[in-house]
C-alpha cells in the first residue's frame, strides 16, 4: 500500500507539466463574430469544476454587449446551451469586456461568444480543453484555524474521558480519592493513544482517497513510446489513457487530421536547442505511427507530438530519444528543419535579444518589437516580417499547411511547449468542429475536417502575427515557420521573459 501511495503521488506531481500545449493551458484566440473582430483570452481553471476568466476586446468599434455560454463541442451537451452570462464592459475601454464562467466537468468544451452592437449581432465559438491540472492547496489561514480546532477537540475529548473516569461517580462536593485520580490519568492516557491512532489512520485514509481521486481527475496525456527501426525510420506508439477512456462521451478518442496531418511531430536537440525538425508521421495502424527520418545530427532529442481527438480535444505527447547520426532522406511535403545556433544563457538574452533571423537565399525574418524582456501571463502580439536580401518585404509568401504561419514557443527547461497559429493557441481542427456546432452550420466529416483550413493558395502579405502569452518567466526559444517560394523557412528567436 505504501508503494501504491507513493506511485500515485508521483503521478500527481508529474501531471503538472504534462498538458496539451505542455505547461501553457490558457487559450488565446482572434476571430470574427459576424462583423466584429474579437481578441479573446481565456484563463482556464486549475481544478475542475472551476471558474475560467474571460477577457474579450473588440477591434471593431460599436460593440455594446457581449454574452458567453459554455457547452461541449460534441455530444448531447453541445445541443442544449445554458442561459448566457453577460460580460462587464471596462470603464476605461468600452470595447473591452471581462467576466467569469464555470466549467463544471473535464472535456472538450467551447465558449460560444455573441457580440451585439451597431452592426447587428454575430457569434463565434472558441474551443477550450478543460482539465484539472493539479490539486489546490489549502489556504494557510484556514489550515491554521482547522489545526487549532483539532487540537482543542482532542484536548476536550481527553479531559472529558479523564473526568468521566475520575469524578463521574462522586457526590456533589466530594473529592476524588488517589485511586480515582490514578484511574482518571490512566483513562486520559488511553484516550490520547486511541485519539492519536484514529487521527493517524484517518490521515492515512484521507491521503489514499485523495490520491486515488486526483489520479482519476488530473489530466495525464497518453504515454508515447519511440524507437528507431531499420531503414532510418522512427516508430511512435501512443499508449492507452484512462483519463480519456473515462470521458469517452466528451473526449472521443479517435484521431482527426489537423492541417491535413494526424500527427505533428517536433524533434528538438537538447540542451543546446540547435536542431529542430517539424515532421508528419503517417499512421501505420491504430495508435502506431512511422516517420521516414531526414538527415539528423546525433544527440539527445526531446520529442513533442501534437494530436487532436474526434471531439476536438488536443493532446501533446512527450518523449525522449538518443539519436545516432542519420543519413536519412530529403525533406518533402510539409516537413521542415532548422539548424540555429545554440540557445544563449538567460543573462546573454536579457542584454541582447536577437530580432533578426537569417533565412535561405540571403532573406531574413524580422521580429517587430523593441529590445528588452517581455512580460509573462499577458496577451502579447508576436509580429514577424519577411524581407528579401536588400531589406524589402517579400511578395511571395504562401500558405503553410493552410495557414499564414506556425510558431512554436519552447522554454529552455522544456516545461513549456506551445504550437501557435495566427488564429491563436487553439487547435484548428477543434475550431472547425466548434464552428460547425453553431446554429445553422452544416458539419463536415471528421476525416475531411481541417485538411487545409480552406486558405487559397495565393500570395500572402510579408507579415505574420500570433496572439500568445508566456505562462511563466524564463528563457524561451521561438521557431516561426512560413512558406516562401515553395520552401518552408524557419526564423529562430530568443526571448527573456519576466
N, C-alpha and C positions, 0 to 999 in steps of 0.2 A: 504493500500500500504506500509506503514512503517513496518508493521509486516511481510509483504512478503519480503521486502528488508532484514530485519534482519534475517529472516529464511534462505534466500539464502546465506547471508554472513556467517552464522554459518555452513552451509553445505560446503562452500569453505574452511573454517578453519579446519573442521573435515576431509576434503578429504586428507590432507597431510599424516597422518599416515595410512590411510586405503588403503593399496596397496596389490596386490598379493605379498606374502612374507612380508607383513606388514613392511614398513619402510626400505626395503632393495631392491631397484629397479635394481641395477646393475647386470649384468649377468657374471657369472664365469663358464668356461667350459673347459674340456680337452677331446680330441678325436683325431681320426686318419683321416687325409685327404690322403687317399691312403697309401703310405709308410711313411708318415710324421706324427709324433705325435705332435699336436699343443695344446698350452695352451692359451686360449682366455679370454680377459677381455673386456666387452662392457659396457661403461658408458652411460646409456640411458639419453635422454634429459628431462629436467623438464617440458617443454611445447612442444606440437605437433602442427604444424611442428617444428622440431628441429634437432639439429646435435648430433649424437651419436659418442662418441670417442672410437676407436677400438685399442686394443693393442694385438699383437699375437707374441708368442715366439714358435719357433720350437725346440723341444727336440731332433729332428733328424737332424744331420748336412747335409749341401748340398742344403738347400732351397735358391733359387736365387730370386724368385719373388712371392709375394702374392697378389692376386686380390680378391676383395669383391664386392658383389652386394646385395642390399636389395630387397625382394619381399615377398608377402604374403605366408603363408603356404598353405592356401586353396583358392578356388575360382579362377576367371579369372586372378587375379593379380599374381597367382602362376605360370602361364604358359608363361608369357612374361617378362622375366627379362630385365632391362635396361642395357646399357653398363657398364661393371665393372669399379671400381676405383682401382688403383694400390697403395698399401701401400708403405710407405717410410721405407727403412731399417735404423737401427741405425748405427751411425758412430762407436760406441764403441762395439756393438754386432751385427754382420751381420745376426744373426738368430732371431733378434728382429725387428718387423715391427709395425708401427703405422700409423693411418690415421683417417679420419672423414667421416661420412656417414649421409646423410639426411634421416630422417624418416618423410614422408610427411603426414601421417594420422594415427590415432589410430587403433589398431587392433592386430591380431596375426601374427607377422612378422617372417621372418627368415633372417639371414645374411649368404649367401652362400659364402664359402671361397674356393678358388682354389690356391693350392700351386704347384709351378713348381720348379724343381731342378735337381740334379744329378741322381735321381732315377725316373725321369719322373714326371708326374703330378697326383694330387689327389684332391678330392673335399669333403667337409663336410658342413653340414647345421646346424647352431646354432639358435634355436628358441629365439625370442626376443619379449616379450609382450610390445607393445608401447602404452603409455597412458600419458595424461597430468596429472601432479601431483599437480601443483599449478600455480597461475598466477605469472608472473615475475615482480618484482618491477622496476619502472623507475630509471635509473641512476641518482644519486644525481646532477651531473653537468648539465645533460640535464634538470632536473626539475627546477634547479635554473635559467637556461637560458630561458626556456619557461615561468617561472613565471615573470621574468624581462620584457620579451617581452609583456606579457599580461598586466602588469602594464603600460608599455609605450603606448600600443594600447588604453587602457581605458582612460588614460590622454589625448591622442591625440583626441579621439572621443569627450570627454567633452569640450576641448578647441575649437575644430572645431565648435561644436554646439553653444558654447558661442559667438565665433567670428561671426558666421553667423547671430545671432540674435542681435548683438551689432553694427557691423561695415559693414554688407553686403550692406546696402543702402546708405552709406556715400560716398560723392565725395572724390577724392584724396586729402589728406591733411586736410580734415575736421575731427574734434574731436567729439566723441560721447557725447551726452547730458547725464545728470544724469538719465533721464528715460531710455535711451538706455542702459546705464551701468547696471541699475537695471534689465532691461529685459534680458540682457546677463547673469547676475548672476542667475536669475530665470531659464533660459534655461539650464544653466550648472548644476544646482541642479536637475532639472527634468531629464536631460541626465544621471546624476550619478545614480539616483534611477532606471531608466529604464535599464541602462547597468548592474548594480548590480543584478537587478531582472532577467535579461536574463542569467547572469553568474550563479546565484543560480539555476534557472530552468535547464540550460544546465548541471550543475554539477550533479543535481539530476537525470536527464535523463541518463547521461553517467554512473552513478553508477548502475542504474537499468538495463540498457542494458548490461553493463559489467558483472554484477552478473548473469543475465539470460544466457548469453553466456558461462560464466565459469561453470554454473550449467550443461550446456549441454556437455561441453568439458572435464571437470575434472573427472577423474575416481573415481567412488564410487562403492565398491562391494555391492552385494545384502545384505539386512538385513537377519540376521539369528535369528530366534525365537527358544528358547529352553525351555523345561519344562519337569518335571518328571511326569510320568504316572504310574498307578498301575502296579505292577509286577517288580519294580526296573528297569524300562525302561526310557531311555532318548529320548524324541521326539524332532526332529530338523526339522524345516521347512524353506526352502530357499525362500526368498521373490523375487518379481519381480525387475528387474533392467532396468531403462530407458536407462542407458548408454549402456547396451548390446543390447537392442532391437533396438536402433538407428543404430547399426552397425551389424545387423543380417547377412549381407553377408560376413563379415570378422571375426565375433565373433559368430559363430554358437552356440546356447545356450544349445543344448543337451549335457549331461554329458557322458564322456567316462571313462573307467577304467584306473587307473594309478597304476601300480604294482598289478593289479588284483582287485582293490577296487575302487568304485565310490567316496568314501569319506575317507580321512584320518583325524581322529578326535583326537585332543590333548587337554587334560584337565590338567590344572596346578593350584595347590592351591596357592593362593597369600594372603598376600605378602611374606611368607617365602619361596615359591617355593620348598617345601619339599615333595610334592606328584605330580607325573607325570604319565599320562596314555596316551598311544598311542593305539587308538581303531579304529574299522572299521564298522560303522553302515551299515545296509542294507536298500535299498530303499523300502519303503512301497508303495508309489505311486509318481507321478511326483513331485519332489522337496521336498518330505517328507521322512525323514529317521528315523529309530528306532535302538536303541542300547541297548542290554541287558547288563546292567552295572555289572562290577565285584564288589568286596568289595571295598568300597570307604570311606575314612575318612571324617568326617564332616568338612565343611569350605566353604570359598568363592573361587570359581573356575573361572579362565579365560579360555575361550574356543577359540581354533583356529581350523578351518575346511578347509582342502585343497580339492579343486575340480578342474577338468580340463574339458574345453569345447571341443566340437567336432572339433572346429577349432584349438585346441591346446592352447587356451588362459586359463591361470590358474587364479583362484580366491582363496584368503584366507579370509574366513569369520570369523568374531569375535563376541563374545557374552560373557555374564557373567551369573553365576547362583550360588545361595546359596544352598549347598547340605547338607542334613542330613547324619547321619551315615547310610550306606547302606551295608547290608549283601552281596547282590549280588551273582554272580555265578563265578565259577572258570574261570580263563583266558583260552582261547582256540584259536587255529589258530595263526594268526599273531598279536593278541592283546598282549600288554605288559604293565608293570607298573614299577615304580621306587620310592623308599622312601628314598631320600638322606637327609642329614642334612640341616637345614635352610641355605639359602644363606648368606654369611658373608657381612659385610659392605664393602664399597669401600676401606676404609683405611686398613682393615684386608686383603683383597685380594691383595692389592698393595704390602704388605710386605711379604705375604706368599701364593703363588699360590699352589693349590693342583694339583700335576702332576701324582698322583696315585689314582685310584678309585677302591674300592673293588667290586668284583663280587661274585656270589654264589660259594659254594664249596671251598672257600679259594682262588680262582683265582683272578686276578686283571687286570685292564687296565691301561697302562702307556702312558701318553702324552709325545711324544718325542720332547721336546724343553727345552730350558733353562728358568730359572725363570725370572720374570720381566714383566713389562707392554708390551702389544702388540700394533702395530700401527693400525690406522683406515684408511679407504679409500685406502687400499693397498691389493693386492692379497697376501694371506698367505696360506701356505700349513699346514694343520692340520693332523698330523700323530699320530696314536694310535696303540699300540702293546698290544696284549692279552697274559698274562703269566699264567702258572699254579701255584699251591701253592708253588712250590720250585723255582719259578722265571724263568722257562724255557718257551720259546714260545710254545703256544698250537699248536696242529696239527689237530684239528677237528673243525675249524670254517666252517660254512655252509652259503650258500646264504640266506639272509633275504629278502623275497619278491623280489627275483630275483637280489638282489644287495649284494655287499660285506658288506655294512653297510649303516646306515642312521644317520644323525646328525641334531639336532635342536638347533639353536642359538637363545637365548632369552635374550633381555636386561632387566635389573632388573625393569625398569619402564614400561615394556611391549610395548614400542614403536617400538621394532624390534623383528620380528619373522621370521626365515628362516629355511625351511626344505631342507637340502642339501644332495646330494649323491656323491659318488666318481667321477662321471662324472661332477659334478658341481651343480650350484644353479638352473638349469633349470628343468622344468617338463619333466620326462622321456617319458610320453605319447606324449608331444609336440615334443620331439627329434625324436621319431619314425615317427610321421607324417611328420616332416621336411625331414628326411632321405628318406622317401618314395616318396617325391616330386622331388628328384634328377632325372635327365635324366637316363632312363634305369631301374629305380626301379619299382617294382610292389607293389601297395598299398594293405594293408590288410584291413579287415573290421574294422570299428571303435570299434565295440563291442569286438573284439578279440585283439585289439592293447594293448600292454604293459601288457599282462597277467602275465608275469614274467620276462620280459627282455631277455628271452632265455638263461639265465646263467645256465649251467649244475649244477645239484645237486651233486657237488663233493667238497671234502675238499679244503678250501681256505688258502692262506698264513695267518700268525698270525697278519699281519699288515693291517690296512685300513687307507686311507688318503682321504682328502676332500679339494678341492680348494674353498676358500671363502675369502671375505674381509669384515671386520666390517664396517658398513656405517657411524658410528659416535662414538666418545669416550663414555666411561661409563663402568658400571659393567655388565658382561654377565655371564649367566649360559649356559653350553653346555651339551646336552644329546647325547651321542654316543651309537648307538644301533647295536649290532651284534648278530648272532645266533651261539650258541655253544652247541653241543650235543643235538640238538632238543629244546633248551631253548633260548629264547630271553634275552640277557643280556644288561644292560644299565649302561654305565660308565658316571658319572656326574662330570663335571669340572667347575671351575670358573675362569674368566679372567678379569683383569683390562685393559682397552683399552684407550690409549692416543689419 
